[in-house]
Amino acid sequence: MNPLDVSPAEVLRQRGLWVGVLPPLAFMAVRWGVGRLEPRSEAPLWPIEPVPVMASTADVWAYFAPWLLGPLLLIGLTWLARRRGWLAAWLGVLWTLAWLGGAAGLAARDLNRAPSQLQPLPTLTAEVLAARGVAPSTHGAGGVEWYLKLQGVELPQRVRVDDARAAAVQPGAKVELERVRGRWWGHFVRGFTLREAAAAAGAPDEASATAAASAPAAAGPSASVPASR
């Protein structure tokens, strides 16, 4: 078949196939290759970040707007592309840039948290404000999500811990966090040590132990008096 005899529609179809397949393949190749540049550390690495605070309607809109407007924008551009041929070419460019940008972001994320790039930080005391269980999913191993009040930090923080010991930590407890910083951004927790249990849990036990110790002392003298015959 003579290449000159290929219709313009067939050429566009072939180009669309390449544009549709190659960028995702490049993304998967980057994802596979970056993970093998450096061996993974067996120590945990839990991202810790501020809890989103919805102080006004504008904050709620800013948080959910990308999820609501993104699909609508994609549907609108697809509808226009079917009626405007020139727009289809630009959509192909945007598609390619989106996948390449995702690959670059994925590579930066993995290099940012590579074991050799992590910078140790001083341990920090945190109080557990609340805790909730998180079921395993395709996005993570699950575990317990802590909401923390860090010493010297105004905003509450949250971290998802996939350590079995975390399930026994109750709100009000204080923990020592072993922290590191990524190469370019982000703080991570590498481990924790339970520093102090909730005061409410220890107070009743101490009171009951004191009462039990004083009871024999009070009963002692009366028990030593011999019964009269």
C-alpha positions as CSV (number, residue, x, y, z in Angstrom):
1,M,0.0,0.0,0.0
2,N,1.4,3.4,-1.0
3,P,1.7,5.7,2.0
4,L,0.6,8.6,-0.2
5,D,-2.8,6.9,-0.7
6,V,-3.6,7.0,3.0
7,S,-6.6,9.2,3.6
8,P,-6.3,12.2,6.0
9,A,-8.9,10.6,8.3
10,E,-6.7,7.5,8.6
11,V,-3.6,9.6,9.4
12,L,-5.5,11.4,12.1
13,R,-6.7,8.1,13.5
14,Q,-3.2,6.7,13.7
15,R,-1.9,9.9,15.3
16,G,-4.7,9.8,17.8
17,L,-3.8,6.2,18.7
18,W,-0.2,7.1,19.3
19,V,-1.1,10.1,21.4
20,G,-3.5,8.1,23.4
21,V,-1.1,5.2,24.1
22,L,2.4,6.6,24.4
23,P,1.9,9.1,27.2
24,P,0.4,6.5,29.6
25,L,3.2,4.1,28.7
26,A,5.8,6.8,29.5
27,F,4.1,7.4,32.8
28,M,4.2,3.7,33.7
29,A,7.8,3.4,32.6
30,V,8.8,6.3,34.9
31,R,6.9,4.8,37.8
32,W,8.7,1.5,37.3
33,G,12.1,3.0,36.8
34,V,12.1,5.5,39.7
35,G,11.2,2.9,42.2
36,R,14.3,0.9,41.4
37,L,16.8,3.7,41.5
38,E,17.3,3.3,45.2
39,P,16.4,0.4,47.5
40,R,13.4,1.0,49.8
41,S,13.9,1.4,53.5
42,E,12.2,-1.0,55.8
43,A,11.6,1.8,58.3
44,P,8.1,3.4,58.1
45,L,7.6,6.7,56.5
46,W,4.3,8.4,57.4
47,P,3.5,11.8,56.0
48,I,2.3,14.3,58.6
49,E,0.3,17.4,57.4
50,P,-2.0,20.1,58.7
51,V,-5.7,19.2,59.1
52,P,-7.7,21.1,56.5
53,V,-9.7,23.8,58.3
54,M,-13.0,24.9,56.7
55,A,-13.5,28.3,58.3
56,S,-15.8,29.7,55.6
57,T,-17.8,28.8,52.6
58,A,-14.9,29.9,50.4
59,D,-12.7,27.3,52.0
60,V,-15.2,24.6,51.3
61,W,-15.6,25.7,47.7
62,A,-11.8,25.9,47.2
63,Y,-11.4,22.3,48.5
64,F,-14.2,20.7,46.4
65,A,-14.1,22.9,43.3
66,P,-11.4,20.9,41.4
67,W,-13.3,17.6,41.9
68,L,-16.6,19.2,40.7
69,L,-15.4,21.4,37.9
70,G,-12.7,19.0,36.5
71,P,-15.2,16.4,35.0
72,L,-17.5,19.2,33.7
73,L,-14.5,20.9,32.0
74,L,-13.4,17.6,30.4
75,I,-16.9,16.9,29.1
76,G,-17.2,20.4,27.7
77,L,-13.9,20.2,25.9
78,T,-14.7,16.8,24.4
79,W,-18.0,18.1,23.1
80,L,-16.3,21.1,21.5
81,A,-13.6,18.9,20.0
82,R,-16.2,16.9,18.1
83,R,-17.3,20.1,16.4
84,R,-14.1,22.0,16.1
85,G,-11.3,20.0,14.5
86,W,-8.5,22.4,15.6
87,L,-9.5,21.9,19.2
88,A,-8.9,18.2,19.0
89,A,-5.2,18.8,18.3
90,W,-4.9,21.0,21.4
91,L,-6.6,18.4,23.5
92,G,-4.0,15.9,22.4
93,V,-1.3,18.3,23.5
94,L,-3.0,18.8,26.9
95,W,-3.4,15.0,27.2
96,T,0.3,14.5,26.6
97,L,1.4,17.3,28.9
98,A,-0.9,15.9,31.7
99,W,0.7,12.5,31.5
100,L,4.2,13.8,31.3
101,G,3.5,16.2,34.2
102,G,2.2,13.3,36.2
103,A,5.3,11.3,35.5
104,A,7.5,14.2,36.5
105,G,5.5,14.7,39.7
106,L,5.8,11.0,40.5
107,A,9.5,11.0,40.0
108,A,9.9,14.1,42.2
109,R,7.8,12.5,45.0
110,D,9.8,9.3,45.1
111,L,13.1,11.1,44.9
112,N,12.0,13.5,47.7
113,R,11.4,10.6,50.1
114,A,14.3,8.4,49.0
115,P,16.1,7.0,52.1
116,S,19.4,8.7,51.2
117,Q,17.7,12.1,50.8
118,L,15.8,12.3,54.1
119,Q,17.1,14.8,56.7
120,P,16.6,13.9,60.4
121,L,14.7,16.4,62.6
122,P,14.5,16.6,66.4
123,T,11.9,14.5,68.1
124,L,8.7,16.3,69.0
125,T,6.1,15.7,71.7
126,A,2.5,15.4,70.4
127,E,-0.8,14.9,72.1
128,V,-3.3,12.6,70.5
129,L,-6.5,14.7,70.1
130,A,-8.5,12.0,68.3
131,A,-8.0,8.7,66.5
132,R,-9.9,6.7,63.9
133,G,-9.4,3.4,62.2
134,V,-8.7,3.3,58.4
135,A,-9.5,0.2,56.5
136,P,-6.9,-1.1,53.9
137,S,-7.5,0.0,50.3
138,T,-5.8,0.2,47.0
139,H,-4.3,3.5,48.1
140,G,-2.7,2.3,51.3
141,A,-2.3,-0.3,54.0
142,G,-4.8,1.3,56.3
143,G,-4.1,1.6,60.0
144,V,-5.0,4.4,62.5
145,E,-5.2,8.1,61.6
146,W,-4.1,10.3,64.4
147,Y,-5.1,14.0,64.9
148,L,-2.3,15.6,66.9
149,K,-1.5,18.7,68.7
150,L,2.2,19.3,68.2
151,Q,4.3,21.1,70.7
152,G,4.9,24.7,69.4
153,V,2.6,24.2,66.3
154,E,-0.7,26.1,66.3
155,L,-2.7,24.1,63.7
156,P,-3.6,20.4,64.4
157,Q,-1.8,17.8,62.4
158,R,-2.8,14.4,61.1
159,V,-0.8,11.3,60.3
160,R,-1.8,7.8,59.3
161,V,0.1,5.2,61.2
162,D,0.1,1.5,60.0
163,D,1.7,0.2,63.2
164,A,-0.3,-2.3,65.3
165,R,0.7,-0.5,68.5
166,A,-1.2,2.6,67.4
167,A,-4.6,1.0,67.9
168,A,-4.0,0.9,71.7
169,V,-3.1,4.6,71.9
170,Q,-6.1,6.5,73.3
171,P,-7.0,10.2,72.9
172,G,-5.2,12.3,75.5
173,A,-2.0,10.2,75.3
174,K,1.3,11.9,74.5
175,V,3.8,10.4,72.1
176,E,7.3,11.2,71.0
177,L,7.5,11.4,67.2
178,E,10.7,10.5,65.3
179,R,10.6,12.9,62.3
180,V,12.5,13.5,59.1
181,R,12.2,16.0,56.3
182,G,12.1,15.3,52.6
183,R,14.7,16.5,50.3
184,W,12.6,19.3,48.9
185,W,9.3,19.4,50.9
186,G,7.3,17.6,53.5
187,H,7.7,16.2,57.0
188,F,7.4,12.5,57.8
189,V,7.2,10.4,60.9
190,R,9.5,7.3,61.1
191,G,8.3,6.0,64.5
192,F,6.8,6.9,67.8
193,T,7.2,6.2,71.5
194,L,4.3,6.4,74.0
195,R,5.4,9.0,76.5
196,E,2.4,9.3,78.8
197,A,-1.0,7.6,78.9
198,A,-4.2,9.6,79.3
199,A,-4.4,10.9,82.9
200,A,-8.0,9.8,83.2
201,A,-7.1,6.2,82.7
202,G,-4.5,6.1,85.5
203,A,-6.3,8.1,88.2
204,P,-9.0,5.5,89.1
205,D,-6.4,2.7,89.4
206,E,-4.2,4.8,91.7
207,A,-7.2,5.7,93.9
208,S,-8.3,2.1,94.2
209,A,-4.8,0.9,95.0
210,T,-4.6,3.5,97.8
211,A,-7.9,2.4,99.2
212,A,-6.9,-1.2,99.1
213,A,-3.7,-0.5,101.0
214,S,-5.4,1.6,103.7
215,A,-8.2,-1.0,104.3
216,P,-6.0,-3.6,106.1
217,A,-4.4,-0.9,108.3
218,A,-7.8,0.2,109.5
219,A,-9.0,-3.3,110.1
220,G,-5.8,-4.4,111.8
221,P,-6.3,-3.2,115.4
222,S,-9.8,-4.5,115.7
223,A,-8.8,-7.9,114.3
224,S,-6.0,-8.2,116.9
225,V,-8.4,-7.9,119.9
226,P,-9.2,-11.4,121.2
227,A,-12.8,-12.4,121.5
228,S,-14.1,-12.4,125.1
229,R,-15.1,-15.6,126.6
